[in-house]
Amino acid sequence: MSRVAVVTGSNKGIGFAIVKRLCEDFDGVVYLTSRSEHLGAAAVGKLKEQGLRPEYHQLDVTDRQSITKFRDHLQNKHGSIDILINNAGYASGYGNDSFEECKKVIDINYRGVLNVQEIIYPLIRRNGRVINVSSDCGHLSNVRNEEWIERLSKQDLNIEDVNEFVDWFLESKKNGTFKTSDFVEDGHIVAYRVSKVALCALTLIQQKELESRDISVNSLHPGFVRTDMTMKIGFCTADEAAETPVYLALHAPQSLRGAYVWHDGTTRDWHDHENALFFTLAFARSWLLTSLIANVKDYFAAWLSYLLDKLKRKPIANGAR
């Protein structure tokens, strides 16, 4: 029976890079998934041009019918899966986002994983692995509200606690009672922070629930990655950022469970809210110039590759020597 790996939201960015690495290093079937079938097909086409052979299936983590169709496909074709990387994510604008925009972020980044957990997790084989792609925005130090720091830190944390944390935030955005002082950085990208804090907390709960099946569940901060989500600002490429999630999927000891893993592969104490591991605007600005230079190099390299490819394909005129 073939081993199976699934990466959600993988038609571009970190997810695409993870699929690429898994196709190279994983002895089994790798599924690239995306909400858009058109974009998914284009992504698969790029990998096939490199001699890689991922499988594809449409998957929208906010649509239970879409998840169920994928579950049925996996069950009918493979019976079960070995690796699940919850990568699908969304970041809103960087200002004072509306309730609707904040809800969209939460629905994809947090509730989408809950949907996948309910429908697809039963297919994960014993000794399987789940990797939740989070962020430095997901560390508990992003929260400044003392009541929620205490509640999210408790040993008997449960799903009701995390859901109520998310609902508390959304309700504050809906009724106009949101306080920037409840979070770091005056509430900058607060919906993204809330969604990723909730995802890290969920990781701890999932690990407890799946312990009896010897399934490891870990969350990670992949680094400040130059992708569309970060407006191409960051200190690493998507290919570089894929290294740690692939390590967790293929090479980390199975005993590593319920951990919050940094982009360099080290573990950090998620509960240590006094350790300022959160993302800051100052940090982003410090990488702006470096990122612009890197992007120019990337664009020039892509243009040069395109030009050389065109020259190779140019037909030679009759009689040419």
Phi and psi restraints in degrees (value plus and minus 20) as a CYANA .aco file:
   2 SER   PHI     -90.0   -50.0
   2 SER   PSI     123.6   163.6
   3 ARG   PHI     -97.8   -57.8
   3 ARG   PSI     131.2   171.2
   4 VAL   PHI    -154.1  -114.1
   4 VAL   PSI     113.4   153.4
   5 ALA   PHI    -142.1  -102.1
   5 ALA   PSI     120.0   160.0
   6 VAL   PHI    -145.9  -105.9
   6 VAL   PSI     113.7   153.7
   7 VAL   PHI    -143.7  -103.7
   7 VAL   PSI      98.4   138.4
   8 THR   PHI    -101.8   -61.8
   8 THR   PSI     132.4   172.4
   9 GLY   PHI      33.5    73.5
   9 GLY   PSI      35.2    75.2
  10 SER   PHI    -139.9   -99.9
  10 SER   PSI       5.2    45.2
  11 ASN   PHI    -102.5   -62.5
  11 ASN   PSI     -30.1     9.9
  12 LYS   PHI    -178.6  -138.6
  12 LYS   PSI     155.8   195.8
  13 GLY   PHI      41.6    81.6
  13 GLY   PSI    -163.2  -123.2
  14 ILE   PHI     -81.6   -41.6
  14 ILE   PSI     -62.0   -22.0
  15 GLY   PHI     -78.9   -38.9
  15 GLY   PSI     -63.2   -23.2
  16 PHE   PHI     -82.7   -42.7
  16 PHE   PSI     -63.4   -23.4
  17 ALA   PHI     -84.9   -44.9
  17 ALA   PSI     -55.8   -15.8
  18 ILE   PHI     -85.6   -45.6
  18 ILE   PSI     -65.1   -25.1
  19 VAL   PHI     -79.0   -39.0
  19 VAL   PSI     -64.0   -24.0
  20 LYS   PHI     -77.6   -37.6
  20 LYS   PSI     -68.8   -28.8
  21 ARG   PHI     -85.2   -45.2
  21 ARG   PSI     -59.5   -19.5
  22 LEU   PHI     -85.5   -45.5
  22 LEU   PSI     -58.3   -18.3
  23 CYS   PHI     -81.9   -41.9
  23 CYS   PSI     -51.2   -11.2
  24 GLU   PHI    -101.3   -61.3
  24 GLU   PSI     -56.1   -16.1
  25 ASP   PHI    -133.2   -93.2
  25 ASP   PSI     -37.6     2.4
  26 PHE   PHI    -115.7   -75.7
  26 PHE   PSI     109.4   149.4
  27 ASP   PHI    -107.5   -67.5
  27 ASP   PSI      59.7    99.7
  28 GLY   PHI     153.3   193.3
  28 GLY   PSI    -186.6  -146.6
  29 VAL   PHI    -111.1   -71.1
  29 VAL   PSI     113.7   153.7
  30 VAL   PHI    -138.7   -98.7
  30 VAL   PSI     106.4   146.4
  31 TYR   PHI    -121.8   -81.8
  31 TYR   PSI     100.6   140.6
  32 LEU   PHI    -110.1   -70.1
  32 LEU   PSI     108.8   148.8
  33 THR   PHI    -147.7  -107.7
  33 THR   PSI     135.6   175.6
  34 SER   PHI    -180.5  -140.5
  34 SER   PSI     137.5   177.5
  35 ARG   PHI     -88.8   -48.8
  35 ARG   PSI     -61.9   -21.9
  36 SER   PHI    -112.2   -72.2
  36 SER   PSI     101.2   141.2
  37 GLU   PHI     -85.3   -45.3
  37 GLU   PSI     -56.3   -16.3
  38 HIS   PHI     -81.9   -41.9
  38 HIS   PSI     -68.1   -28.1
  39 LEU   PHI     -89.0   -49.0
  39 LEU   PSI     -54.2   -14.2
  40 GLY   PHI     -84.7   -44.7
  40 GLY   PSI     -63.6   -23.6
  41 ALA   PHI     -83.2   -43.2
  41 ALA   PSI     -59.1   -19.1
  42 ALA   PHI     -84.7   -44.7
  42 ALA   PSI     -59.8   -19.8
  43 ALA   PHI     -85.5   -45.5
  43 ALA   PSI     -63.9   -23.9
  44 VAL   PHI     -81.0   -41.0
  44 VAL   PSI     -60.1   -20.1
  45 GLY   PHI     -79.8   -39.8
  45 GLY   PSI     -60.1   -20.1
  46 LYS   PHI     -82.8   -42.8
  46 LYS   PSI     -61.5   -21.5
  47 LEU   PHI     -90.5   -50.5
  47 LEU   PSI     -55.8   -15.8
  48 LYS   PHI     -86.2   -46.2
  48 LYS   PSI     -51.3   -11.3
  49 GLU   PHI     -84.0   -44.0
  49 GLU   PSI     -43.7    -3.7
  50 GLN   PHI    -114.5   -74.5
  50 GLN   PSI     -11.3    28.7
  51 GLY   PHI      63.7   103.7
  51 GLY   PSI      -7.5    32.5
  52 LEU   PHI    -119.8   -79.8
  52 LEU   PSI     136.0   176.0
  53 ARG   PHI    -152.6  -112.6
  53 ARG   PSI      48.9    88.9
  54 PRO   PHI     -94.9   -54.9
  54 PRO   PSI     133.8   173.8
  55 GLU   PHI    -106.5   -66.5
  55 GLU   PSI     139.4   179.4
  56 TYR   PHI    -151.3  -111.3
  56 TYR   PSI     124.1   164.1
  57 HIS   PHI    -171.7  -131.7
  57 HIS   PSI     119.9   159.9
  58 GLN   PHI     -86.1   -46.1
  58 GLN   PSI     118.8   158.8
  59 LEU   PHI    -175.2  -135.2
  59 LEU   PSI      98.8   138.8
  60 ASP   PHI    -133.4   -93.4
  60 ASP   PSI      91.9   131.9
  61 VAL   PHI     -90.2   -50.2
  61 VAL   PSI     -30.8     9.2
  62 THR   PHI    -113.8   -73.8
  62 THR   PSI     -23.6    16.4
  63 ASP   PHI    -134.8   -94.8
  63 ASP   PSI      86.4   126.4
  64 ARG   PHI     -82.1   -42.1
  64 ARG   PSI     -53.0   -13.0
  65 GLN   PHI     -86.2   -46.2
  65 GLN   PSI     -60.4   -20.4
  66 SER   PHI     -82.8   -42.8
  66 SER   PSI     -63.7   -23.7
  67 ILE   PHI     -84.7   -44.7
  67 ILE   PSI     -60.8   -20.8
  68 THR   PHI     -84.0   -44.0
  68 THR   PSI     -60.8   -20.8
  69 LYS   PHI     -81.5   -41.5
  69 LYS   PSI     -61.9   -21.9
  70 PHE   PHI     -87.4   -47.4
  70 PHE   PSI     -61.6   -21.6
  71 ARG   PHI     -77.3   -37.3
  71 ARG   PSI     -65.9   -25.9
  72 ASP   PHI     -83.2   -43.2
  72 ASP   PSI     -58.9   -18.9
  73 HIS   PHI     -82.7   -42.7
  73 HIS   PSI     -67.4   -27.4
  74 LEU   PHI     -81.7   -41.7
  74 LEU   PSI     -63.1   -23.1
  75 GLN   PHI     -85.7   -45.7
  75 GLN   PSI     -63.1   -23.1
  76 ASN   PHI     -91.2   -51.2
  76 ASN   PSI     -55.8   -15.8
  77 LYS   PHI    -110.8   -70.8
  77 LYS   PSI     -53.7   -13.7
  78 HIS   PHI    -144.9  -104.9
  78 HIS   PSI     -41.3    -1.3
  79 GLY   PHI      66.7   106.7
  79 GLY   PSI     -63.9   -23.9
  80 SER   PHI    -179.5  -139.5
  80 SER   PSI     155.9   195.9
  81 ILE   PHI    -150.7  -110.7
  81 ILE   PSI     142.8   182.8
  82 ASP   PHI    -130.6   -90.6
  82 ASP   PSI     -54.8   -14.8
  83 ILE   PHI    -153.1  -113.1
  83 ILE   PSI     112.6   152.6
  84 LEU   PHI    -150.9  -110.9
  84 LEU   PSI      99.9   139.9
  85 ILE   PHI    -131.7   -91.7
  85 ILE   PSI      88.8   128.8
  86 ASN   PHI    -102.3   -62.3
  86 ASN   PSI      73.3   113.3
  87 ASN   PHI    -129.9   -89.9
  87 ASN   PSI     -41.9    -1.9
  88 ALA   PHI     -72.4   -32.4
  88 ALA   PSI     107.0   147.0
  89 GLY   PHI    -173.9  -133.9
  89 GLY   PSI     144.1   184.1
  90 TYR   PHI    -170.2  -130.2
  90 TYR   PSI     117.9   157.9
  91 ALA   PHI    -142.1  -102.1
  91 ALA   PSI     114.3   154.3
  92 SER   PHI    -103.9   -63.9
  92 SER   PSI    -189.1  -149.1
  93 GLY   PHI     -85.6   -45.6
  93 GLY   PSI    -200.0  -160.0
  94 TYR   PHI    -130.1   -90.1
  94 TYR   PSI      -0.7    39.3
  95 GLY   PHI    -131.7   -91.7
  95 GLY   PSI    -169.1  -129.1
  96 ASN   PHI    -107.1   -67.1
  96 ASN   PSI      67.8   107.8
  97 ASP   PHI     -91.3   -51.3
  97 ASP   PSI     130.4   170.4
  98 SER   PHI     -91.3   -51.3
  98 SER   PSI     146.7   186.7
  99 PHE   PHI     -77.6   -37.6
  99 PHE   PSI     -64.2   -24.2
 100 GLU   PHI     -81.4   -41.4
 100 GLU   PSI     -62.0   -22.0
 101 GLU   PHI     -88.3   -48.3
 101 GLU   PSI     -60.6   -20.6
 102 CYS   PHI     -83.3   -43.3
 102 CYS   PSI     -60.4   -20.4
 103 LYS   PHI     -83.8   -43.8
 103 LYS   PSI     -57.6   -17.6
 104 LYS   PHI     -82.2   -42.2
 104 LYS   PSI     -62.6   -22.6
 105 VAL   PHI     -81.1   -41.1
 105 VAL   PSI     -67.4   -27.4
 106 ILE   PHI     -83.2   -43.2
 106 ILE   PSI     -63.1   -23.1
 107 ASP   PHI     -82.1   -42.1
 107 ASP   PSI     -56.0   -16.0
 108 ILE   PHI    -103.5   -63.5
 108 ILE   PSI     -72.1   -32.1
 109 ASN   PHI     -95.9   -55.9
 109 ASN   PSI     -51.7   -11.7
 110 TYR   PHI    -133.4   -93.4
 110 TYR   PSI     -78.2   -38.2
 111 ARG   PHI     -86.6   -46.6
 111 ARG   PSI     -47.1    -7.1
 112 GLY   PHI     -81.7   -41.7
 112 GLY   PSI     -58.3   -18.3
 113 VAL   PHI     -89.8   -49.8
 113 VAL   PSI     -56.2   -16.2
 114 LEU   PHI     -80.5   -40.5
 114 LEU   PSI     -61.7   -21.7
 115 ASN   PHI     -82.0   -42.0
 115 ASN   PSI     -66.4   -26.4
 116 VAL   PHI     -84.0   -44.0
 116 VAL   PSI     -59.5   -19.5
 117 GLN   PHI     -78.9   -38.9
 117 GLN   PSI     -66.9   -26.9
 118 GLU   PHI     -85.4   -45.4
 118 GLU   PSI     -59.9   -19.9
 119 ILE   PHI    -116.4   -76.4
 119 ILE   PSI     -57.9   -17.9
 120 ILE   PHI    -123.9   -83.9
 120 ILE   PSI     -49.6    -9.6
 121 TYR   PHI     -74.6   -34.6
 121 TYR   PSI     -54.0   -14.0
 122 PRO   PHI     -79.1   -39.1
 122 PRO   PSI     -37.5     2.5
 123 LEU   PHI    -105.3   -65.3
 123 LEU   PSI     -29.9    10.1
 124 ILE   PHI     -92.3   -52.3
 124 ILE   PSI     107.3   147.3
 125 ARG   PHI     -89.0   -49.0
 125 ARG   PSI     140.0   180.0
 126 ARG   PHI     -76.6   -36.6
 126 ARG   PSI     120.0   160.0
 127 ASN   PHI      49.8    89.8
 127 ASN   PSI      -3.3    36.7
 128 GLY   PHI     -94.2   -54.2
 128 GLY   PSI     156.5   196.5
 129 ARG   PHI    -155.0  -115.0
 129 ARG   PSI     117.5   157.5
 130 VAL   PHI    -142.1  -102.1
 130 VAL   PSI     109.7   149.7
 131 ILE   PHI    -142.5  -102.5
 131 ILE   PSI     100.5   140.5
 132 ASN   PHI    -120.0   -80.0
 132 ASN   PSI      92.6   132.6
 133 VAL   PHI     -98.4   -58.4
 133 VAL   PSI      88.2   128.2
 134 SER   PHI    -128.1   -88.1
 134 SER   PSI    -150.8  -110.8
 135 SER   PHI    -193.7  -153.7
 135 SER   PSI     147.4   187.4
 136 ASP   PHI     -87.4   -47.4
 136 ASP   PSI     -39.0     1.0
 137 CYS   PHI     -89.0   -49.0
 137 CYS   PSI     -31.0     9.0
 138 GLY   PHI    -114.2   -74.2
 138 GLY   PSI     -26.5    13.5
 139 HIS   PHI     -90.0   -50.0
 139 HIS   PSI     127.7   167.7
 140 LEU   PHI     -82.2   -42.2
 140 LEU   PSI     -40.7    -0.7
 141 SER   PHI     -85.7   -45.7
 141 SER   PSI     -30.9     9.1
 142 ASN   PHI     -90.8   -50.8
 142 ASN   PSI     -39.1     0.9
 143 VAL   PHI    -116.2   -76.2
 143 VAL   PSI     115.2   155.2
 144 ARG   PHI    -132.7   -92.7
 144 ARG   PSI     -33.9     6.1
 145 ASN   PHI     -91.5   -51.5
 145 ASN   PSI      96.0   136.0
 146 GLU   PHI     -81.8   -41.8
 146 GLU   PSI     -57.8   -17.8
 147 GLU   PHI     -81.8   -41.8
 147 GLU   PSI     -62.6   -22.6
 148 TRP   PHI     -97.4   -57.4
 148 TRP   PSI     -50.5   -10.5
 149 ILE   PHI     -80.7   -40.7
 149 ILE   PSI     -65.8   -25.8
 150 GLU   PHI     -84.5   -44.5
 150 GLU   PSI     -64.0   -24.0
 151 ARG   PHI     -89.1   -49.1
 151 ARG   PSI     -60.9   -20.9
 152 LEU   PHI     -93.9   -53.9
 152 LEU   PSI     -35.2     4.8
 153 SER   PHI    -111.0   -71.0
 153 SER   PSI     -30.3     9.7
 154 LYS   PHI     -88.1   -48.1
 154 LYS   PSI     130.9   170.9
 155 GLN   PHI     -85.9   -45.9
 155 GLN   PSI     -54.6   -14.6
 156 ASP   PHI    -117.4   -77.4
 156 ASP   PSI      17.0    57.0
 157 LEU   PHI     -73.7   -33.7
 157 LEU   PSI     115.5   155.5
 158 ASN   PHI    -152.5  -112.5
 158 ASN   PSI     153.3   193.3
 159 ILE   PHI     -84.9   -44.9
 159 ILE   PSI     -49.6    -9.6
 160 GLU   PHI     -83.4   -43.4
 160 GLU   PSI     -58.7   -18.7
 161 ASP   PHI     -80.3   -40.3
 161 ASP   PSI     -66.9   -26.9
 162 VAL   PHI     -88.9   -48.9
 162 VAL   PSI     -62.3   -22.3
 163 ASN   PHI     -82.6   -42.6
 163 ASN   PSI     -59.0   -19.0
 164 GLU   PHI     -90.1   -50.1
 164 GLU   PSI     -52.5   -12.5
 165 PHE   PHI     -81.1   -41.1
 165 PHE   PSI     -67.3   -27.3
 166 VAL   PHI     -84.8   -44.8
 166 VAL   PSI     -64.9   -24.9
 167 ASP   PHI     -84.5   -44.5
 167 ASP   PSI     -58.8   -18.8
 168 TRP   PHI     -78.4   -38.4
 168 TRP   PSI     -65.1   -25.1
 169 PHE   PHI     -84.0   -44.0
 169 PHE   PSI     -69.5   -29.5
 170 LEU   PHI     -82.8   -42.8
 170 LEU   PSI     -59.2   -19.2
 171 GLU   PHI     -83.4   -43.4
 171 GLU   PSI     -57.4   -17.4
 172 SER   PHI     -86.3   -46.3
 172 SER   PSI     -54.3   -14.3
 173 LYS   PHI     -92.7   -52.7
 173 LYS   PSI     -52.2   -12.2
 174 LYS   PHI     -93.5   -53.5
 174 LYS   PSI     -62.3   -22.3
 175 ASN   PHI    -120.2   -80.2
 175 ASN   PSI     -14.9    25.1
 176 GLY   PHI      59.9    99.9
 176 GLY   PSI      -0.8    39.2
 177 THR   PHI    -122.0   -82.0
 177 THR   PSI     -13.2    26.8
 178 PHE   PHI     -81.6   -41.6
 178 PHE   PSI     114.5   154.5
 179 LYS   PHI    -135.7   -95.7
 179 LYS   PSI     103.9   143.9
 180 THR   PHI     -83.9   -43.9
 180 THR   PSI     -44.7    -4.7
 181 SER   PHI     -89.8   -49.8
 181 SER   PSI     -31.4     8.6
 182 ASP   PHI     -97.3   -57.3
 182 ASP   PSI     -29.9    10.1
 183 PHE   PHI    -159.0  -119.0
 183 PHE   PSI     145.4   185.4
 184 VAL   PHI     -94.1   -54.1
 184 VAL   PSI     147.1   187.1
 185 GLU   PHI      36.9    76.9
 185 GLU   PSI      13.3    53.3
 186 ASP   PHI      34.2    74.2
 186 ASP   PSI      13.6    53.6
 187 GLY   PHI      58.9    98.9
 187 GLY   PSI      -3.4    36.6
 188 HIS   PHI     -83.7   -43.7
 188 HIS   PSI     115.5   155.5
 189 ILE   PHI      20.1    60.1
 189 ILE   PSI      27.7    67.7
 190 VAL   PHI     -86.8   -46.8
 190 VAL   PSI     -57.3   -17.3
 191 ALA   PHI     -82.8   -42.8
 191 ALA   PSI     -59.4   -19.4
 192 TYR   PHI     -85.4   -45.4
 192 TYR   PSI     -62.3   -22.3
 193 ARG   PHI     -81.0   -41.0
 193 ARG   PSI     -68.0   -28.0
 194 VAL   PHI     -79.9   -39.9
 194 VAL   PSI     -63.9   -23.9
 195 SER   PHI     -83.8   -43.8
 195 SER   PSI     -57.7   -17.7
 196 LYS   PHI    -101.3   -61.3
 196 LYS   PSI     -53.3   -13.3
 197 VAL   PHI     -81.3   -41.3
 197 VAL   PSI     -64.7   -24.7
 198 ALA   PHI     -82.1   -42.1
 198 ALA   PSI     -59.0   -19.0
 199 LEU   PHI     -84.9   -44.9
 199 LEU   PSI     -61.7   -21.7
 200 CYS   PHI     -85.8   -45.8
 200 CYS   PSI     -60.5   -20.5
 201 ALA   PHI     -83.8   -43.8
 201 ALA   PSI     -61.1   -21.1
 202 LEU   PHI     -81.2   -41.2
 202 LEU   PSI     -55.7   -15.7
 203 THR   PHI     -76.9   -36.9
 203 THR   PSI     -62.9   -22.9
 204 LEU   PHI     -83.0   -43.0
 204 LEU   PSI     -60.5   -20.5
 205 ILE   PHI     -89.9   -49.9
 205 ILE   PSI     -63.0   -23.0
 206 GLN   PHI     -80.9   -40.9
 206 GLN   PSI     -59.3   -19.3
 207 GLN   PHI     -81.4   -41.4
 207 GLN   PSI     -62.5   -22.5
 208 LYS   PHI     -82.1   -42.1
 208 LYS   PSI     -61.6   -21.6
 209 GLU   PHI     -90.8   -50.8
 209 GLU   PSI     -49.9    -9.9
 210 LEU   PHI    -121.1   -81.1
 210 LEU   PSI     -18.4    21.6
 211 GLU   PHI     -77.0   -37.0
 211 GLU   PSI     -59.5   -19.5
 212 SER   PHI     -86.6   -46.6
 212 SER   PSI     -38.1     1.9
 213 ARG   PHI    -120.2   -80.2
 213 ARG   PSI     -11.3    28.7
 214 ASP   PHI      36.8    76.8
 214 ASP   PSI      14.2    54.2
 215 ILE   PHI    -115.9   -75.9
 215 ILE   PSI     110.4   150.4
 216 SER   PHI    -112.9   -72.9
 216 SER   PSI     117.2   157.2
 217 VAL   PHI    -149.2  -109.2
 217 VAL   PSI     102.2   142.2
 218 ASN   PHI    -155.9  -115.9
 218 ASN   PSI     132.8   172.8
 219 SER   PHI    -133.0   -93.0
 219 SER   PSI     140.6   180.6
 220 LEU   PHI    -170.2  -130.2
 220 LEU   PSI     135.3   175.3
 221 HIS   PHI    -122.6   -82.6
 221 HIS   PSI      90.7   130.7
 222 PRO   PHI     -97.2   -57.2
 222 PRO   PSI     -25.7    14.3
 223 GLY   PHI      90.1   130.1
 223 GLY   PSI     152.6   192.6
 224 PHE   PHI    -107.7   -67.7
 224 PHE   PSI      78.3   118.3
 225 VAL   PHI    -122.3   -82.3
 225 VAL   PSI     117.3   157.3
 226 ARG   PHI     -97.5   -57.5
 226 ARG   PSI      71.1   111.1
 227 THR   PHI    -152.6  -112.6
 227 THR   PSI     158.5   198.5
 228 ASP   PHI     -80.4   -40.4
 228 ASP   PSI     -54.8   -14.8
 229 MET   PHI     -84.1   -44.1
 229 MET   PSI     -51.6   -11.6
 230 THR   PHI    -121.5   -81.5
 230 THR   PSI      -7.1    32.9
 231 MET   PHI      38.5    78.5
 231 MET   PSI      15.5    55.5
 232 LYS   PHI      45.3    85.3
 232 LYS   PSI       1.6    41.6
 233 ILE   PHI    -123.6   -83.6
 233 ILE   PSI     114.7   154.7
 234 GLY   PHI     144.2   184.2
 234 GLY   PSI     154.5   194.5
 235 PHE   PHI    -122.7   -82.7
 235 PHE   PSI     -19.8    20.2
 236 CYS   PHI    -167.7  -127.7
 236 CYS   PSI     140.3   180.3
 237 THR   PHI    -105.3   -65.3
 237 THR   PSI     147.7   187.7
 238 ALA   PHI     -82.2   -42.2
 238 ALA   PSI     -58.3   -18.3
 239 ASP   PHI     -81.8   -41.8
 239 ASP   PSI     -60.9   -20.9
 240 GLU   PHI     -87.9   -47.9
 240 GLU   PSI     -59.1   -19.1
 241 ALA   PHI     -88.2   -48.2
 241 ALA   PSI     -41.9    -1.9
 242 ALA   PHI     -94.0   -54.0
 242 ALA   PSI     -34.9     5.1
 243 GLU   PHI     -81.9   -41.9
 243 GLU   PSI     -66.6   -26.6
 244 THR   PHI     -89.8   -49.8
 244 THR   PSI     -66.1   -26.1
 245 PRO   PHI     -80.6   -40.6
 245 PRO   PSI     -55.0   -15.0
 246 VAL   PHI     -90.1   -50.1
 246 VAL   PSI     -57.3   -17.3
 247 TYR   PHI     -79.9   -39.9
 247 TYR   PSI     -65.9   -25.9
 248 LEU   PHI     -84.6   -44.6
 248 LEU   PSI     -53.5   -13.5
 249 ALA   PHI     -95.8   -55.8
 249 ALA   PSI     -54.3   -14.3
 250 LEU   PHI    -136.4   -96.4
 250 LEU   PSI     -51.7   -11.7
 251 HIS   PHI    -142.4  -102.4
 251 HIS   PSI     -40.1    -0.1
 252 ALA   PHI     -85.4   -45.4
 252 ALA   PSI     129.2   169.2
 253 PRO   PHI     -81.9   -41.9
 253 PRO   PSI     122.0   162.0
 254 GLN   PHI     -82.2   -42.2
 254 GLN   PSI     -39.4     0.6
 255 SER   PHI     -93.9   -53.9
 255 SER   PSI     -33.7     6.3
 256 LEU   PHI     -95.3   -55.3
 256 LEU   PSI      88.7   128.7
 257 ARG   PHI    -161.5  -121.5
 257 ARG   PSI     118.4   158.4
 258 GLY   PHI      45.0    85.0
 258 GLY   PSI       6.2    46.2
 259 ALA   PHI    -114.8   -74.8
 259 ALA   PSI     135.7   175.7
 260 TYR   PHI    -127.2   -87.2
 260 TYR   PSI      91.0   131.0
 261 VAL   PHI    -126.4   -86.4
 261 VAL   PSI     113.4   153.4
 262 TRP   PHI    -102.2   -62.2
 262 TRP   PSI     146.5   186.5
 263 HIS   PHI     -84.2   -44.2
 263 HIS   PSI     -37.7     2.3
 264 ASP   PHI    -112.9   -72.9
 264 ASP   PSI     -13.3    26.7
 265 GLY   PHI      71.1   111.1
 265 GLY   PSI     -25.8    14.2
 266 THR   PHI    -103.5   -63.5
 266 THR   PSI     136.4   176.4
 267 THR   PHI    -116.0   -76.0
 267 THR   PSI     126.1   166.1
 268 ARG   PHI    -142.8  -102.8
 268 ARG   PSI     133.5   173.5
 269 ASP   PHI     -99.6   -59.6
 269 ASP   PSI      85.7   125.7
 270 TRP   PHI     -84.3   -44.3
 270 TRP   PSI     -50.5   -10.5
 271 HIS   PHI     -97.0   -57.0
 271 HIS   PSI     -34.6     5.4
 272 ASP   PHI     -97.0   -57.0
 272 ASP   PSI      62.5   102.5
 273 HIS   PHI     -92.2   -52.2
 273 HIS   PSI     -32.4     7.6
 274 GLU   PHI    -106.5   -66.5
 274 GLU   PSI     -31.2     8.8
 275 ASN   PHI    -108.8   -68.8
 275 ASN   PSI      88.1   128.1
 276 ALA   PHI     -93.9   -53.9
 276 ALA   PSI      61.4   101.4
 277 LEU   PHI    -117.5   -77.5
 277 LEU   PSI     -13.5    26.5
 278 PHE   PHI     -96.5   -56.5
 278 PHE   PSI     138.0   178.0
 279 PHE   PHI     -94.0   -54.0
 279 PHE   PSI     117.1   157.1
 280 THR   PHI    -145.8  -105.8
 280 THR   PSI     134.4   174.4
 281 LEU   PHI     -84.5   -44.5
 281 LEU   PSI     -57.0   -17.0
 282 ALA   PHI     -80.6   -40.6
 282 ALA   PSI     -59.7   -19.7
 283 PHE   PHI     -84.0   -44.0
 283 PHE   PSI     -62.3   -22.3
 284 ALA   PHI     -82.2   -42.2
 284 ALA   PSI     -64.4   -24.4
 285 ARG   PHI     -82.2   -42.2
 285 ARG   PSI     -54.3   -14.3
 286 SER   PHI     -84.8   -44.8
 286 SER   PSI     -42.0    -2.0
 287 TRP   PHI    -123.6   -83.6
 287 TRP   PSI     -16.5    23.5
 288 LEU   PHI     -82.3   -42.3
 288 LEU   PSI     -72.5   -32.5
 289 LEU   PHI     -84.3   -44.3
 289 LEU   PSI     -64.9   -24.9
 290 THR   PHI     -78.6   -38.6
 290 THR   PSI     -60.1   -20.1
 291 SER   PHI     -87.5   -47.5
 291 SER   PSI     -60.3   -20.3
 292 LEU   PHI     -82.2   -42.2
 292 LEU   PSI     -62.2   -22.2
 293 ILE   PHI     -83.3   -43.3
 293 ILE   PSI     -63.9   -23.9
 294 ALA   PHI     -83.2   -43.2
 294 ALA   PSI     -59.8   -19.8
 295 ASN   PHI     -85.9   -45.9
 295 ASN   PSI     -60.0   -20.0
 296 VAL   PHI     -80.6   -40.6
 296 VAL   PSI     -63.1   -23.1
 297 LYS   PHI     -82.1   -42.1
 297 LYS   PSI     -62.2   -22.2
 298 ASP   PHI     -83.5   -43.5
 298 ASP   PSI     -65.4   -25.4
 299 TYR   PHI     -83.5   -43.5
 299 TYR   PSI     -61.0   -21.0
 300 PHE   PHI     -85.2   -45.2
 300 PHE   PSI     -62.6   -22.6
 301 ALA   PHI     -83.3   -43.3
 301 ALA   PSI     -61.0   -21.0
 302 ALA   PHI     -85.7   -45.7
 302 ALA   PSI     -62.3   -22.3
 303 TRP   PHI     -84.6   -44.6
 303 TRP   PSI     -61.9   -21.9
 304 LEU   PHI     -85.6   -45.6
 304 LEU   PSI     -60.6   -20.6
 305 SER   PHI     -83.1   -43.1
 305 SER   PSI     -61.5   -21.5
 306 TYR   PHI     -83.2   -43.2
 306 TYR   PSI     -63.7   -23.7
 307 LEU   PHI     -84.6   -44.6
 307 LEU   PSI     -64.9   -24.9
 308 LEU   PHI     -83.7   -43.7
 308 LEU   PSI     -57.5   -17.5
 309 ASP   PHI     -84.9   -44.9
 309 ASP   PSI     -58.9   -18.9
 310 LYS   PHI     -84.3   -44.3
 310 LYS   PSI     -61.3   -21.3
 311 LEU   PHI     -86.4   -46.4
 311 LEU   PSI     -57.0   -17.0
 312 LYS   PHI     -84.2   -44.2
 312 LYS   PSI     -55.6   -15.6
 313 ARG   PHI    -106.3   -66.3
 313 ARG   PSI     -30.5     9.5
 314 LYS   PHI     -84.7   -44.7
 314 LYS   PSI     105.6   145.6
 315 PRO   PHI     -88.5   -48.5
 315 PRO   PSI     124.7   164.7
 316 ILE   PHI    -106.2   -66.2
 316 ILE   PSI     110.8   150.8
 317 ALA   PHI     -84.7   -44.7
 317 ALA   PSI     130.3   170.3
 318 ASN   PHI     -79.7   -39.7
 318 ASN   PSI     115.8   155.8
 319 GLY   PHI      67.2   107.2
 319 GLY   PSI     -25.9    14.1
 320 ALA   PHI     -87.4   -47.4
 320 ALA   PSI     122.9   162.9
